[in-house]
Amino acid sequence: MLLNLAATSKKAEREKALLAKAISSAQNNSTKLYSIRDTNSILRGILGYIALSASEVMIGKSKKPVVLIDLLFVNNDYRSNTYEHLDNSKVSQLLLEYSVSKFYEVREHIGVSYLILYPDGGKENKILVDFYESMGFSYATEKHEWMYIKL
Amino acid sequence: MAFKYENGKVIQVSPPHVTGEDAKKMLNAKVPKELVARVKAKKFTEAA
C-alpha cells in the first residue's frame, strides 16, 4: 500500500511539473495552452489541457513544418471513462481530436504537414502508446519515441 | 519541443531527424480519413 501511495505521489509530482512547464511556456508564447470543458455542464470543471506549438521535422533531406502536441493532460477525475453525452468519447480522445481541428485551422494560414507528439513516459507507457496508435499515430523511427499522423 | 519528465525535472526534447526507410514510410503515410471526418463533424474551447 505504501509503495502504491509513493507511486501515486510520484506520478502526481510528474504531472504537476509538466503542467507547470506548459503554463510557463504558454506565458512566453512558446506554446498555446487550451483547456477543455463540457458545454453541457454534466462534467464539472476543466476536463483536461492540451498544449500546441509550431515545429519542424527533418525527413530525409527536407524540413517539414509540423504542429507539435507539447502536452496532453486529462484531469484525474475524468481519466479512462467514456462519456455517452460526449459522443461516447474519452477526454483524451476529445483532446486529440481538438488538436486535429486546430491543425486544420493553422493550415488555413500556413503550411503544415504532420501532427506529432512525444508520448509521456515513452514507449514503456504501453497504455498511452496503444491509445495513440488507435487514434492513427505511428512511430517516426525505430527508436520508438516520437509519433506522428500525416494530415 | 515537447516536454519530457526525466530524473525529477522537465526537459524539452526536439523532434527527430527521420532517415532511410522510416523517412520513406513517413512521407508516404496515409491521412487517417476516418479521424479527419470525425473531427470535421464535431463542433468544439477557451484559451487557458
N, CA and C atoms of all chains as a GROMACS GRO file, in nm:
protein
  597
    1MET      N    1   0.083  -0.120   0.000
    1MET     CA    2   0.000   0.000   0.000
    1MET      C    3   0.087   0.126   0.000
    2LEU      N    4   0.191   0.123   0.085
    2LEU     CA    5   0.282   0.239   0.090
    2LEU      C    6   0.349   0.261  -0.044
    3LEU      N    7   0.389   0.149  -0.106
    3LEU     CA    8   0.453   0.158  -0.238
    3LEU      C    9   0.358   0.222  -0.338
    4ASN      N   10   0.232   0.178  -0.329
    4ASN     CA   11   0.130   0.230  -0.420
    4ASN      C   12   0.112   0.380  -0.400
    5LEU      N   13   0.110   0.422  -0.274
    5LEU     CA   14   0.094   0.564  -0.243
    5LEU      C   15   0.213   0.644  -0.295
    6ALA      N   16   0.332   0.586  -0.279
    6ALA     CA   17   0.453   0.654  -0.326
    6ALA      C   18   0.449   0.670  -0.477
    7ALA      N   19   0.404   0.564  -0.546
    7ALA     CA   20   0.395   0.569  -0.692
    7ALA      C   21   0.294   0.675  -0.735
    8THR      N   22   0.181   0.680  -0.663
    8THR     CA   23   0.077   0.778  -0.695
    8THR      C   24   0.131   0.919  -0.675
    9SER      N   25   0.204   0.937  -0.564
    9SER     CA   26   0.259   1.068  -0.532
    9SER      C   27   0.361   1.111  -0.637
   10LYS      N   28   0.443   1.015  -0.681
   10LYS     CA   29   0.546   1.044  -0.781
   10LYS      C   30   0.481   1.084  -0.914
   11LYS      N   31   0.373   1.012  -0.946
   11LYS     CA   32   0.301   1.041  -1.071
   11LYS      C   33   0.240   1.181  -1.064
   12ALA      N   34   0.182   1.214  -0.949
   12ALA     CA   35   0.121   1.347  -0.932
   12ALA      C   36   0.227   1.456  -0.942
   13GLU      N   37   0.344   1.428  -0.885
   13GLU     CA   38   0.455   1.525  -0.889
   13GLU      C   39   0.499   1.549  -1.034
   14ARG      N   40   0.508   1.438  -1.110
   14ARG     CA   41   0.548   1.448  -1.251
   14ARG      C   42   0.446   1.530  -1.331
   15GLU      N   43   0.319   1.499  -1.308
   15GLU     CA   44   0.214   1.569  -1.384
   15GLU      C   45   0.209   1.717  -1.348
   16LYS      N   46   0.229   1.747  -1.220
   16LYS     CA   47   0.228   1.886  -1.175
   16LYS      C   48   0.343   1.963  -1.242
   17ALA      N   49   0.460   1.899  -1.248
   17ALA     CA   50   0.578   1.963  -1.309
   17ALA      C   51   0.556   1.988  -1.458
   18LEU      N   52   0.498   1.889  -1.526
   18LEU     CA   53   0.473   1.903  -1.671
   18LEU      C   54   0.372   2.014  -1.698
   19LEU      N   55   0.267   2.017  -1.616
   19LEU     CA   56   0.164   2.120  -1.635
   19LEU      C   57   0.221   2.259  -1.606
   20ALA      N   58   0.303   2.269  -1.502
   20ALA     CA   59   0.365   2.398  -1.467
   20ALA      C   60   0.453   2.446  -1.582
   21LYS      N   61   0.525   2.352  -1.644
   21LYS     CA   62   0.612   2.387  -1.757
   21LYS      C   63   0.528   2.436  -1.876
   22ALA      N   64   0.416   2.369  -1.899
   22ALA     CA   65   0.329   2.410  -2.010
   22ALA      C   66   0.274   2.550  -1.985
   23ILE      N   67   0.238   2.578  -1.861
   23ILE     CA   68   0.183   2.710  -1.827
   23ILE      C   69   0.290   2.818  -1.846
   24SER      N   70   0.412   2.792  -1.797
   24SER     CA   71   0.517   2.894  -1.812
   24SER      C   72   0.554   2.912  -1.960
   25SER      N   73   0.550   2.804  -2.037
   25SER     CA   74   0.580   2.816  -2.181
   25SER      C   75   0.470   2.893  -2.253
   26ALA      N   76   0.346   2.876  -2.206
   26ALA     CA   77   0.235   2.949  -2.267
   26ALA      C   78   0.248   3.098  -2.237
   27GLN      N   79   0.299   3.129  -2.118
   27GLN     CA   80   0.312   3.270  -2.080
   27GLN      C   81   0.414   3.344  -2.167
   28ASN      N   82   0.514   3.270  -2.219
   28ASN     CA   83   0.609   3.339  -2.309
   28ASN      C   84   0.586   3.302  -2.456
   29ASN      N   85   0.464   3.256  -2.483
   29ASN     CA   86   0.422   3.226  -2.621
   29ASN      C   87   0.503   3.118  -2.691
   30SER      N   88   0.564   3.028  -2.614
   30SER     CA   89   0.635   2.916  -2.677
   30SER      C   90   0.538   2.803  -2.709
   31THR      N   91   0.424   2.804  -2.641
   31THR     CA   92   0.320   2.706  -2.670
   31THR      C   93   0.186   2.773  -2.646
   32LYS      N   94   0.081   2.712  -2.698
   32LYS     CA   95  -0.054   2.764  -2.674
   32LYS      C   96  -0.127   2.657  -2.594
   33LEU      N   97  -0.173   2.698  -2.477
   33LEU     CA   98  -0.236   2.601  -2.386
   33LEU      C   99  -0.387   2.620  -2.387
   34TYR      N  100  -0.458   2.512  -2.414
   34TYR     CA  101  -0.604   2.516  -2.416
   34TYR      C  102  -0.659   2.427  -2.305
   35SER      N  103  -0.769   2.472  -2.246
   35SER     CA  104  -0.841   2.385  -2.154
   35SER      C  105  -0.969   2.343  -2.223
   36ILE      N  106  -1.022   2.230  -2.183
   36ILE     CA  107  -1.147   2.185  -2.245
   36ILE      C  108  -1.249   2.157  -2.134
   37ARG      N  109  -1.370   2.203  -2.160
   37ARG     CA  110  -1.480   2.185  -2.064
   37ARG      C  111  -1.597   2.119  -2.134
   38ASP      N  112  -1.690   2.072  -2.053
   38ASP     CA  113  -1.813   2.012  -2.104
   38ASP      C  114  -1.918   2.122  -2.115
   39THR      N  115  -1.954   2.158  -2.237
   39THR     CA  116  -2.050   2.269  -2.254
   39THR      C  117  -2.190   2.228  -2.206
   40ASN      N  118  -2.213   2.098  -2.188
   40ASN     CA  119  -2.341   2.053  -2.133
   40ASN      C  120  -2.344   2.068  -1.981
   41SER      N  121  -2.227   2.098  -1.924
   41SER     CA  122  -2.211   2.112  -1.778
   41SER      C  123  -2.248   1.986  -1.700
   42ILE      N  124  -2.244   1.872  -1.767
   42ILE     CA  125  -2.267   1.746  -1.695
   42ILE      C  126  -2.140   1.712  -1.617
   43LEU      N  127  -2.025   1.733  -1.680
   43LEU     CA  128  -1.898   1.715  -1.612
   43LEU      C  129  -1.848   1.852  -1.570
   44ARG      N  130  -1.813   1.864  -1.443
   44ARG     CA  131  -1.778   1.995  -1.388
   44ARG      C  132  -1.629   2.026  -1.403
   45GLY      N  133  -1.600   2.155  -1.416
   45GLY     CA  134  -1.461   2.199  -1.415
   45GLY      C  135  -1.388   2.170  -1.545
   46ILE      N  136  -1.257   2.182  -1.539
   46ILE     CA  137  -1.174   2.160  -1.658
   46ILE      C  138  -1.151   2.010  -1.675
   47LEU      N  139  -1.181   1.959  -1.794
   47LEU     CA  140  -1.165   1.816  -1.820
   47LEU      C  141  -1.019   1.782  -1.851
   48GLY      N  142  -0.950   1.877  -1.914
   48GLY     CA  143  -0.811   1.850  -1.949
   48GLY      C  144  -0.749   1.967  -2.021
   49TYR      N  145  -0.622   1.953  -2.050
   49TYR     CA  146  -0.547   2.058  -2.120
   49TYR      C  147  -0.474   1.998  -2.240
   50ILE      N  148  -0.453   2.082  -2.340
   50ILE     CA  149  -0.365   2.042  -2.449
   50ILE      C  150  -0.280   2.164  -2.486
   51ALA      N  151  -0.151   2.140  -2.506
   51ALA     CA  152  -0.058   2.248  -2.542
   51ALA      C  153  -0.004   2.221  -2.682
   52LEU      N  154  -0.014   2.322  -2.768
   52LEU     CA  155   0.027   2.307  -2.908
   52LEU      C  156   0.130   2.412  -2.946
   53SER      N  157   0.225   2.373  -3.030
   53SER     CA  158   0.321   2.471  -3.082
   53SER      C  159   0.361   2.434  -3.224
   54ALA      N  160   0.430   2.527  -3.290
   54ALA     CA  161   0.481   2.502  -3.425
   54ALA      C  162   0.622   2.447  -3.414
   55SER      N  163   0.653   2.353  -3.504
   55SER     CA  164   0.788   2.298  -3.502
   55SER      C  165   0.820   2.245  -3.642
   56GLU      N  166   0.929   2.172  -3.653
   56GLU     CA  167   0.961   2.111  -3.782
   56GLU      C  168   1.031   1.977  -3.759
   57VAL      N  169   1.013   1.890  -3.856
   57VAL     CA  170   1.078   1.759  -3.852
   57VAL      C  171   1.163   1.747  -3.977
   58MET      N  172   1.283   1.696  -3.960
   58MET     CA  173   1.371   1.670  -4.074
   58MET      C  174   1.339   1.529  -4.123
   59ILE      N  175   1.287   1.520  -4.246
   59ILE     CA  176   1.257   1.388  -4.303
   59ILE      C  177   1.348   1.371  -4.424
   60GLY      N  178   1.445   1.281  -4.413
   60GLY     CA  179   1.545   1.270  -4.518
   60GLY      C  180   1.620   1.402  -4.527
   61LYS      N  181   1.614   1.465  -4.644
   61LYS     CA  182   1.687   1.592  -4.659
   61LYS      C  183   1.595   1.713  -4.655
   62SER      N  184   1.466   1.690  -4.629
   62SER     CA  185   1.375   1.805  -4.631
   62SER      C  186   1.314   1.832  -4.493
   63LYS      N  187   1.297   1.961  -4.466
   63LYS     CA  188   1.234   2.002  -4.341
   63LYS      C  189   1.085   2.014  -4.363
   64LYS      N  190   1.008   1.954  -4.275
   64LYS     CA  191   0.862   1.960  -4.286
   64LYS      C  192   0.805   2.035  -4.166
   65PRO      N  193   0.721   2.136  -4.192
   65PRO     CA  194   0.658   2.207  -4.080
   65PRO      C  195   0.550   2.120  -4.016
   66VAL      N  196   0.545   2.125  -3.885
   66VAL     CA  197   0.451   2.039  -3.812
   66VAL      C  198   0.382   2.118  -3.700
   67VAL      N  199   0.270   2.064  -3.656
   67VAL     CA  200   0.210   2.111  -3.531
   67VAL      C  201   0.248   2.007  -3.426
   68LEU      N  202   0.300   2.056  -3.315
   68LEU     CA  203   0.353   1.968  -3.211
   68LEU      C  204   0.261   1.972  -3.089
   69ILE      N  205   0.223   1.855  -3.042
   69ILE     CA  206   0.148   1.848  -2.916
   69ILE      C  207   0.252   1.842  -2.804
   70ASP      N  208   0.268   1.954  -2.734
   70ASP     CA  209   0.368   1.959  -2.627
   70ASP      C  210   0.322   1.881  -2.505
   71LEU      N  211   0.192   1.885  -2.482
   71LEU     CA  212   0.138   1.821  -2.360
   71LEU      C  213  -0.008   1.787  -2.382
   72LEU      N  214  -0.047   1.669  -2.337
   72LEU     CA  215  -0.189   1.632  -2.334
   72LEU      C  216  -0.215   1.585  -2.192
   73PHE      N  217  -0.307   1.651  -2.124
   73PHE     CA  218  -0.328   1.623  -1.982
   73PHE      C  219  -0.478   1.609  -1.954
   74VAL      N  220  -0.516   1.496  -1.894
   74VAL     CA  221  -0.657   1.473  -1.859
   74VAL      C  222  -0.671   1.483  -1.707
   75ASN      N  223  -0.769   1.562  -1.664
   75ASN     CA  224  -0.799   1.573  -1.521
   75ASN      C  225  -0.821   1.433  -1.464
   76ASN      N  226  -0.758   1.407  -1.351
   76ASN     CA  227  -0.762   1.275  -1.288
   76ASN      C  228  -0.904   1.222  -1.268
   77ASP      N  229  -0.998   1.312  -1.242
   77ASP     CA  230  -1.137   1.270  -1.216
   77ASP      C  231  -1.203   1.211  -1.340
   78TYR      N  232  -1.148   1.240  -1.457
   78TYR     CA  233  -1.216   1.201  -1.581
   78TYR      C  234  -1.137   1.102  -1.665
   79ARG      N  235  -1.030   1.048  -1.609
   79ARG     CA  236  -0.946   0.955  -1.686
   79ARG      C  237  -1.013   0.821  -1.709
   80SER      N  238  -0.986   0.764  -1.826
   80SER     CA  239  -1.028   0.627  -1.860
   80SER      C  240  -1.179   0.610  -1.876
   81ASN      N  241  -1.256   0.713  -1.849
   81ASN     CA  242  -1.402   0.700  -1.862
   81ASN      C  243  -1.448   0.741  -2.001
   82THR      N  244  -1.548   0.668  -2.051
   82THR     CA  245  -1.611   0.704  -2.178
   82THR      C  246  -1.743   0.772  -2.145
   83TYR      N  247  -1.770   0.884  -2.210
   83TYR     CA  248  -1.890   0.961  -2.178
   83TYR      C  249  -1.988   0.959  -2.295
   84GLU      N  250  -2.105   0.906  -2.266
   84GLU     CA  251  -2.207   0.891  -2.371
   84GLU      C  252  -2.244   1.026  -2.432
   85HIS      N  253  -2.258   1.128  -2.345
   85HIS     CA  254  -2.303   1.259  -2.396
   85HIS      C  255  -2.191   1.333  -2.471
   86LEU      N  256  -2.070   1.277  -2.469
   86LEU     CA  257  -1.960   1.337  -2.546
   86LEU      C  258  -1.925   1.244  -2.662
   87ASP      N  259  -2.027   1.199  -2.734
   87ASP     CA  260  -2.009   1.108  -2.849
   87ASP      C  261  -1.939   0.979  -2.811
   88ASN      N  262  -1.969   0.930  -2.692
   88ASN     CA  263  -1.905   0.806  -2.644
   88ASN      C  264  -1.752   0.815  -2.650
   89SER      N  265  -1.701   0.932  -2.614
   89SER     CA  266  -1.556   0.954  -2.621
   89SER      C  267  -1.496   0.962  -2.482
   90LYS      N  268  -1.366   0.936  -2.479
   90LYS     CA  269  -1.288   0.966  -2.359
   90LYS      C  270  -1.236   1.108  -2.373
   91VAL      N  271  -1.200   1.169  -2.262
   91VAL     CA  272  -1.149   1.307  -2.267
   91VAL      C  273  -1.020   1.313  -2.349
   92SER      N  274  -0.935   1.212  -2.334
   92SER     CA  275  -0.808   1.211  -2.410
   92SER      C  276  -0.835   1.211  -2.561
   93GLN      N  277  -0.939   1.138  -2.600
   93GLN     CA  278  -0.976   1.132  -2.742
   93GLN      C  279  -1.024   1.270  -2.789
   94LEU      N  280  -1.105   1.335  -2.706
   94LEU     CA  281  -1.154   1.469  -2.741
   94LEU      C  282  -1.039   1.568  -2.755
   95LEU      N  283  -0.941   1.557  -2.664
   95LEU     CA  284  -0.826   1.649  -2.670
   95LEU      C  285  -0.746   1.628  -2.799
   96LEU      N  286  -0.729   1.502  -2.837
   96LEU     CA  287  -0.656   1.474  -2.961
   96LEU      C  288  -0.735   1.522  -3.083
   97GLU      N  289  -0.865   1.497  -3.080
   97GLU     CA  290  -0.949   1.542  -3.192
   97GLU      C  291  -0.947   1.695  -3.200
   98TYR      N  292  -0.944   1.758  -3.084
   98TYR     CA  293  -0.937   1.904  -3.083
   98TYR      C  294  -0.806   1.952  -3.145
   99SER      N  295  -0.697   1.882  -3.116
   99SER     CA  296  -0.568   1.922  -3.174
   99SER      C  297  -0.569   1.904  -3.326
  100VAL      N  298  -0.641   1.803  -3.374
  100VAL     CA  299  -0.654   1.785  -3.520
  100VAL      C  300  -0.734   1.901  -3.578
  101SER      N  301  -0.839   1.942  -3.508
  101SER     CA  302  -0.919   2.055  -3.560
  101SER      C  303  -0.836   2.183  -3.561
  102LYS      N  304  -0.751   2.201  -3.460
  102LYS     CA  305  -0.663   2.319  -3.457
  102LYS      C  306  -0.561   2.311  -3.570
  103PHE      N  307  -0.512   2.191  -3.598
  103PHE     CA  308  -0.418   2.170  -3.708
  103PHE      C  309  -0.477   2.226  -3.838
  104TYR      N  310  -0.603   2.193  -3.863
  104TYR     CA  311  -0.666   2.238  -3.988
  104TYR      C  312  -0.690   2.389  -3.987
  105GLU      N  313  -0.713   2.445  -3.869
  105GLU     CA  314  -0.725   2.592  -3.860
  105GLU      C  315  -0.592   2.657  -3.897
  106VAL      N  316  -0.483   2.602  -3.844
  106VAL     CA  317  -0.349   2.654  -3.873
  106VAL      C  318  -0.322   2.644  -4.022
  107ARG      N  319  -0.362   2.531  -4.082
  107ARG     CA  320  -0.334   2.508  -4.224
  107ARG      C  321  -0.406   2.608  -4.315
  108GLU      N  322  -0.511   2.670  -4.264
  108GLU     CA  323  -0.578   2.773  -4.344
  108GLU      C  324  -0.487   2.894  -4.366
  109HIS      N  325  -0.385   2.907  -4.281
  109HIS     CA  326  -0.298   3.026  -4.287
  109HIS      C  327  -0.154   2.995  -4.324
  110ILE      N  328  -0.102   2.880  -4.276
  110ILE     CA  329   0.037   2.844  -4.308
  110ILE      C  330   0.046   2.694  -4.337
  111GLY      N  331   0.151   2.656  -4.409
  111GLY     CA  332   0.166   2.516  -4.446
  111GLY      C  333   0.212   2.431  -4.329
  112VAL      N  334   0.144   2.321  -4.305
  112VAL     CA  335   0.186   2.222  -4.206
  112VAL      C  336   0.151   2.084  -4.260
  113SER      N  337   0.234   1.985  -4.228
  113SER     CA  338   0.215   1.853  -4.288
  113SER      C  339   0.178   1.743  -4.190
  114TYR      N  340   0.229   1.753  -4.067
  114TYR     CA  341   0.211   1.644  -3.971
  114TYR      C  342   0.172   1.700  -3.834
  115LEU      N  343   0.105   1.614  -3.759
  115LEU     CA  344   0.080   1.641  -3.617
  115LEU      C  345   0.167   1.541  -3.542
  116ILE      N  346   0.254   1.590  -3.454
  116ILE     CA  347   0.348   1.499  -3.388
  116ILE      C  348   0.342   1.514  -3.237
  117LEU      N  349   0.387   1.410  -3.168
  117LEU     CA  350   0.391   1.413  -3.022
  117LEU      C  351   0.497   1.318  -2.969
  118TYR      N  352   0.534   1.341  -2.844
  118TYR     CA  353   0.628   1.253  -2.774
  118TYR      C  354   0.551   1.195  -2.657
  119PRO      N  355   0.516   1.065  -2.661
  119PRO     CA  356   0.431   1.010  -2.554
  119PRO      C  357   0.495   1.024  -2.416
  120ASP      N  358   0.417   1.071  -2.320
  120ASP     CA  359   0.466   1.085  -2.183
  120ASP      C  360   0.507   0.947  -2.130
  121GLY      N  361   0.630   0.936  -2.088
  121GLY     CA  362   0.677   0.808  -2.036
  121GLY      C  363   0.738   0.721  -2.144
  122GLY      N  364   0.734   0.768  -2.271
  122GLY     CA  365   0.797   0.694  -2.380
  122GLY      C  366   0.728   0.562  -2.411
  123LYS      N  367   0.801   0.475  -2.482
  123LYS     CA  368   0.740   0.350  -2.530
  123LYS      C  369   0.700   0.256  -2.417
  124GLU      N  370   0.757   0.277  -2.296
  124GLU     CA  371   0.721   0.192  -2.183
  124GLU      C  372   0.577   0.215  -2.138
  125ASN      N  373   0.526   0.334  -2.171
  125ASN     CA  374   0.388   0.366  -2.132
  125ASN      C  375   0.294   0.306  -2.236
  126LYS      N  376   0.280   0.172  -2.228
  126LYS     CA  377   0.212   0.097  -2.334
  126LYS      C  378   0.065   0.138  -2.351
  127ILE      N  379  -0.001   0.164  -2.240
  127ILE     CA  380  -0.144   0.201  -2.247
  127ILE      C  381  -0.160   0.329  -2.330
  128LEU      N  382  -0.071   0.425  -2.302
  128LEU     CA  383  -0.078   0.553  -2.374
  128LEU      C  384  -0.042   0.536  -2.522
  129VAL      N  385   0.064   0.459  -2.547
  129VAL     CA  386   0.107   0.437  -2.686
  129VAL      C  387  -0.002   0.364  -2.764
  130ASP      N  388  -0.064   0.264  -2.700
  130ASP     CA  389  -0.174   0.191  -2.766
  130ASP      C  390  -0.288   0.287  -2.801
  131PHE      N  391  -0.316   0.379  -2.708
  131PHE     CA  392  -0.421   0.477  -2.734
  131PHE      C  393  -0.386   0.564  -2.855
  132TYR      N  394  -0.262   0.615  -2.858
  132TYR     CA  395  -0.222   0.699  -2.972
  132TYR      C  396  -0.228   0.621  -3.103
  133GLU      N  397  -0.186   0.495  -3.098
  133GLU     CA  398  -0.192   0.412  -3.220
  133GLU      C  399  -0.337   0.392  -3.264
  134SER      N  400  -0.426   0.376  -3.166
  134SER     CA  401  -0.568   0.357  -3.201
  134SER      C  402  -0.626   0.483  -3.266
  135MET      N  403  -0.561   0.598  -3.238
  135MET     CA  404  -0.607   0.724  -3.297
  135MET      C  405  -0.538   0.752  -3.431
  136GLY      N  406  -0.450   0.659  -3.473
  136GLY     CA  407  -0.388   0.675  -3.606
  136GLY      C  408  -0.243   0.718  -3.605
  137PHE      N  409  -0.185   0.735  -3.486
  137PHE     CA  410  -0.044   0.775  -3.478
  137PHE      C  411   0.048   0.656  -3.502
  138SER      N  412   0.164   0.683  -3.563
  138SER     CA  413   0.268   0.580  -3.584
  138SER      C  414   0.400   0.634  -3.531
  139TYR      N  415   0.489   0.541  -3.499
  139TYR     CA  416   0.623   0.583  -3.458
  139TYR      C  417   0.699   0.638  -3.579
  140ALA      N  418   0.776   0.745  -3.555
  140ALA     CA  419   0.853   0.806  -3.664
  140ALA      C  420   0.981   0.728  -3.694
  141THR      N  421   1.041   0.670  -3.591
  141THR     CA  422   1.167   0.597  -3.613
  141THR      C  423   1.167   0.468  -3.532
  142GLU      N  424   1.268   0.386  -3.556
  142GLU     CA  425   1.278   0.258  -3.484
  142GLU      C  426   1.313   0.277  -3.337
  143LYS      N  427   1.352   0.399  -3.301
  143LYS     CA  428   1.378   0.427  -3.159
  143LYS      C  429   1.249   0.422  -3.078
  144HIS      N  430   1.135   0.430  -3.149
  144HIS     CA  431   1.004   0.427  -3.084
  144HIS      C  432   0.990   0.537  -2.979
  145GLU      N  433   1.012   0.660  -3.025
  145GLU     CA  434   0.995   0.774  -2.934
  145GLU      C  435   0.884   0.865  -2.988
  146TRP      N  436   0.916   0.942  -3.091
  146TRP     CA  437   0.817   1.035  -3.146
  146TRP      C  438   0.712   0.962  -3.228
  147MET      N  439   0.590   1.017  -3.224
  147MET     CA  440   0.481   0.959  -3.304
  147MET      C  441   0.419   1.069  -3.390
  148TYR      N  442   0.356   1.029  -3.500
  148TYR     CA  443   0.301   1.129  -3.593
  148TYR      C  444   0.175   1.078  -3.660
  149ILE      N  445   0.094   1.172  -3.708
  149ILE     CA  446  -0.005   1.140  -3.810
  149ILE      C  447   0.012   1.244  -3.920
  150LYS      N  448  -0.005   1.195  -4.042
  150LYS     CA  449   0.001   1.285  -4.157
  150LYS      C  450  -0.141   1.336  -4.180
  151LEU      N  451  -0.153   1.467  -4.198
  151LEU     CA  452  -0.287   1.523  -4.217
  151LEU      C  453  -0.294   1.605  -4.345
  152MET      N  454   0.929   2.188  -2.936
  152MET     CA  455   0.996   2.098  -2.843
  152MET      C  456   0.894   2.044  -2.742
  153ALA      N  457   0.885   1.914  -2.730
  153ALA     CA  458   0.788   1.855  -2.639
  153ALA      C  459   0.847   1.847  -2.498
  154PHE      N  460   0.758   1.842  -2.400
  154PHE     CA  461   0.802   1.834  -2.261
  154PHE      C  462   0.817   1.688  -2.221
  155LYS      N  463   0.925   1.662  -2.148
  155LYS     CA  464   0.950   1.526  -2.102
  155LYS      C  465   0.998   1.534  -1.957
  156TYR      N  466   0.945   1.446  -1.873
  156TYR     CA  467   0.985   1.446  -1.732
  156TYR      C  468   1.092   1.340  -1.713
  157GLU      N  469   1.207   1.382  -1.666
  157GLU     CA  470   1.320   1.289  -1.653
  157GLU      C  471   1.402   1.324  -1.530
  158ASN      N  472   1.428   1.225  -1.447
  158ASN     CA  473   1.510   1.245  -1.326
  158ASN      C  474   1.463   1.364  -1.242
  159GLY      N  475   1.332   1.374  -1.224
  159GLY     CA  476   1.279   1.475  -1.134
  159GLY      C  477   1.264   1.614  -1.192
  160LYS      N  478   1.295   1.631  -1.321
  160LYS     CA  479   1.272   1.764  -1.378
  160LYS      C  480   1.219   1.756  -1.521
  161VAL      N  481   1.162   1.866  -1.566
  161VAL     CA  482   1.105   1.870  -1.700
  161VAL      C  483   1.211   1.919  -1.798
  162ILE      N  484   1.233   1.840  -1.902
  162ILE     CA  485   1.325   1.884  -2.007
  162ILE      C  486   1.245   1.896  -2.137
  163GLN      N  487   1.303   1.961  -2.236
  163GLN     CA  488   1.236   1.972  -2.365
  163GLN      C  489   1.313   1.890  -2.467
  164VAL      N  490   1.240   1.815  -2.547
  164VAL     CA  491   1.305   1.730  -2.647
  164VAL      C  492   1.268   1.776  -2.787
  165SER      N  493   1.368   1.775  -2.875
  165SER     CA  494   1.347   1.821  -3.012
  165SER      C  495   1.296   1.709  -3.100
  166PRO      N  496   1.214   1.743  -3.200
  166PRO     CA  497   1.167   1.642  -3.295
  166PRO      C  498   1.284   1.572  -3.365
  167PRO      N  499   1.261   1.452  -3.412
  167PRO     CA  500   1.371   1.370  -3.464
  167PRO      C  501   1.411   1.405  -3.606
  168HIS      N  502   1.528   1.354  -3.645
  168HIS     CA  503   1.567   1.355  -3.786
  168HIS      C  504   1.534   1.215  -3.836
  169VAL      N  505   1.439   1.207  -3.927
  169VAL     CA  506   1.392   1.077  -3.975
  169VAL      C  507   1.463   1.044  -4.106
  170THR      N  508   1.524   0.927  -4.112
  170THR     CA  509   1.604   0.892  -4.231
  170THR      C  510   1.565   0.755  -4.286
  171GLY      N  511   1.621   0.725  -4.403
  171GLY     CA  512   1.609   0.591  -4.462
  171GLY      C  513   1.466   0.545  -4.482
  172GLU      N  514   1.442   0.418  -4.447
  172GLU     CA  515   1.309   0.358  -4.466
  172GLU      C  516   1.203   0.430  -4.384
  173ASP      N  517   1.244   0.476  -4.264
  173ASP     CA  518   1.148   0.549  -4.179
  173ASP      C  519   1.100   0.675  -4.250
  174ALA      N  520   1.193   0.744  -4.317
  174ALA     CA  521   1.158   0.867  -4.388
  174ALA      C  522   1.060   0.837  -4.502
  175LYS      N  523   1.090   0.730  -4.576
  175LYS     CA  524   1.001   0.689  -4.687
  175LYS      C  525   0.860   0.662  -4.634
  176LYS      N  526   0.857   0.588  -4.523
  176LYS     CA  527   0.729   0.549  -4.464
  176LYS      C  528   0.650   0.673  -4.419
  177MET      N  529   0.724   0.769  -4.362
  177MET     CA  530   0.658   0.890  -4.311
  177MET      C  531   0.606   0.976  -4.426
  178LEU      N  532   0.687   0.987  -4.531
  178LEU     CA  533   0.646   1.069  -4.646
  178LEU      C  534   0.527   1.008  -4.719
  179ASN      N  535   0.522   0.874  -4.718
  179ASN     CA  536   0.413   0.806  -4.791
  179ASN      C  537   0.295   0.768  -4.702
  180ALA      N  538   0.298   0.816  -4.577
  180ALA     CA  539   0.190   0.780  -4.484
  180ALA      C  540   0.055   0.829  -4.536
  181LYS      N  541  -0.046   0.754  -4.499
  181LYS     CA  542  -0.182   0.791  -4.543
  181LYS      C  543  -0.250   0.878  -4.437
  182VAL      N  544  -0.333   0.968  -4.484
  182VAL     CA  545  -0.411   1.052  -4.393
  182VAL      C  546  -0.521   0.966  -4.332
  183PRO      N  547  -0.536   0.967  -4.199
  183PRO     CA  548  -0.642   0.887  -4.137
  183PRO      C  549  -0.779   0.951  -4.162
  184LYS      N  550  -0.841   0.910  -4.272
  184LYS     CA  551  -0.963   0.978  -4.319
  184LYS      C  552  -1.078   0.970  -4.220
  185GLU      N  553  -1.087   0.856  -4.151
  185GLU     CA  554  -1.197   0.839  -4.056
  185GLU      C  555  -1.186   0.941  -3.941
  186LEU      N  556  -1.063   0.957  -3.892
  186LEU     CA  557  -1.038   1.054  -3.784
  186LEU      C  558  -1.070   1.196  -3.832
  187VAL      N  559  -1.025   1.228  -3.952
  187VAL     CA  560  -1.047   1.363  -4.006
  187VAL      C  561  -1.196   1.390  -4.022
  188ALA      N  562  -1.269   1.291  -4.073
  188ALA     CA  563  -1.414   1.308  -4.093
  188ALA      C  564  -1.484   1.328  -3.958
  189ARG      N  565  -1.440   1.252  -3.859
  189ARG     CA  566  -1.500   1.262  -3.725
  189ARG      C  567  -1.476   1.401  -3.666
  190VAL      N  568  -1.354   1.451  -3.685
  190VAL     CA  569  -1.318   1.582  -3.630
  190VAL      C  570  -1.396   1.692  -3.700
  191LYS      N  571  -1.406   1.680  -3.832
  191LYS     CA  572  -1.474   1.786  -3.908
  191LYS      C  573  -1.624   1.789  -3.880
  192ALA      N  574  -1.677   1.677  -3.830
  192ALA     CA  575  -1.820   1.672  -3.799
  192ALA      C  576  -1.849   1.728  -3.660
  193LYS      N  577  -1.743   1.748  -3.581
  193LYS     CA  578  -1.762   1.795  -3.443
  193LYS      C  579  -1.751   1.946  -3.434
  194LYS      N  580  -1.822   2.001  -3.337
  194LYS     CA  581  -1.811   2.144  -3.314
  194LYS      C  582  -1.750   2.165  -3.176
  195PHE      N  583  -1.627   2.213  -3.175
  195PHE     CA  584  -1.559   2.237  -3.049
  195PHE      C  585  -1.576   2.383  -3.009
  196THR      N  586  -1.397   2.589  -2.731
  196THR     CA  587  -1.298   2.582  -2.622
  196THR      C  588  -1.248   2.722  -2.591
  197GLU      N  589  -1.162   2.728  -2.493
  197GLU     CA  590  -1.112   2.858  -2.449
  197GLU      C  591  -0.962   2.849  -2.431
  198ALA      N  592  -0.893   2.959  -2.451
  198ALA     CA  593  -0.750   2.960  -2.421
  198ALA      C  594  -0.737   2.956  -2.269
  199ALA      N  595  -0.649   2.870  -2.220
  199ALA     CA  596  -0.635   2.854  -2.075
  199ALA      C  597  -0.566   2.974  -2.013
   0.00000   0.00000   0.00000
